[in-house]
Amino acid sequence: MSRPYLVRLLEEGKISYHKVGTHRRIYLRDVLAYKQLRDRRRRETLRELRRASEALGLYDEGAAQGV
């Protein structure tokens, strides 16, 4: 990720940090927690999209499995 994007996440409070002088310090556990949350939300969204596609008859089980 780009530095400006990371700084925005920090400033928005999405990842915890503290300052040492003018430098931001981030704990690895906070970065990993953010990643885990982001991944969980991504999986949930993909599940919702798949359910919506199935409900509309747009999802082909064979195509999803590479058949």
Stockholm file with secondary structure:
# STOCKHOLM 1.0

chainA/1-67         MSRPYLVRLLEEGKISYHKVGTHRRIYLRDVLAYKQLRDRRRRETLRELRRASEALGLYDEGAAQGV
#=GR chainA/1-67 SS CCHHHHHHHHHTTSSCCEEETTEEECCHHHHHHHHHHHHHHHHHHHHHHHHHHHHTTCCCHHHHTTC
#=GC SS_cons        CCHHHHHHHHHTTSSCCEEETTEEECCHHHHHHHHHHHHHHHHHHHHHHHHHHHHTTCCCHHHHTTC
//
